[in-house]
Amino acid sequence: MNTKEIYMYALGALVALGFFSITFYLIYSAKYDDAVMLIIGALISAFSTVIGYFFGSSKGSADKTELMNK
């Protein structure tokens, strides 16, 4: 595993952890501030991008490119 993959997985884990922590905060909190709603909107977007990369066609394309470079 190279350094780029380590950073990629760490960033993906950070986005997923942030998404779930903010989601749980909203579930157990009675107040819904506009700032919190803006943050969760950004995290949903980032989370869907991370999931789309790791489980979508982008990951297969990146693996194919890496295989072709070897």
C-alpha positions in Angstrom: 0.0 0.0 0.0 1.5 3.3 -1.1 1.3 6.7 0.6 -1.4 7.9 -1.8 -3.7 5.0 -0.9 -3.1 5.6 2.8 -4.2 9.2 2.5 -7.2 8.3 0.4 -8.4 5.7 2.9 -7.8 8.1 5.8 -9.7 10.9 4.1 -12.6 8.5 3.3 -12.7 7.3 6.9 -12.7 10.9 8.1 -15.6 11.9 5.9 -17.6 8.8 6.9 -16.9 9.4 10.6 -17.9 13.0 10.3 -21.1 12.1 8.4 -22.2 9.6 11.0 -21.2 11.8 14.0 -23.1 14.8 12.7 -26.1 12.6 11.8 -26.2 11.1 15.4 -25.8 14.7 16.7 -28.9 15.8 14.8 -30.9 12.7 15.9 -30.2 13.2 19.6 -30.2 17.0 19.5 -33.4 19.0 19.7 -32.1 22.1 17.9 -31.4 22.3 14.2 -29.3 25.3 13.6 -28.8 26.5 10.0 -25.0 26.1 10.3 -25.4 22.5 11.4 -27.8 21.8 8.5 -25.3 23.4 6.1 -22.5 21.2 7.5 -24.6 18.0 7.2 -25.4 19.0 3.6 -21.8 19.3 2.7 -21.0 16.0 4.5 -23.7 14.2 2.7 -22.3 15.4 -0.6 -18.7 14.4 0.4 -20.0 11.0 1.8 -21.8 10.2 -1.4 -18.6 11.1 -3.4 -16.5 8.9 -1.2 -18.9 5.9 -1.5 -19.2 6.5 -5.2 -15.5 6.3 -5.6 -14.8 3.3 -3.4 -17.7 1.2 -4.7 -18.4 2.8 -8.1 -16.8 2.7 -11.5 -14.1 5.2 -10.5 -12.3 2.6 -8.4 -12.4 0.0 -11.2 -11.0 2.6 -13.6 -8.2 3.6 -11.2 -7.3 -0.1 -10.6 -7.2 -0.7 -14.4 -5.0 2.4 -14.9 -2.6 1.2 -12.2 -2.5 -2.3 -13.7 -1.8 -0.8 -17.2 1.1 1.3 -15.7 2.8 -1.8 -14.4 
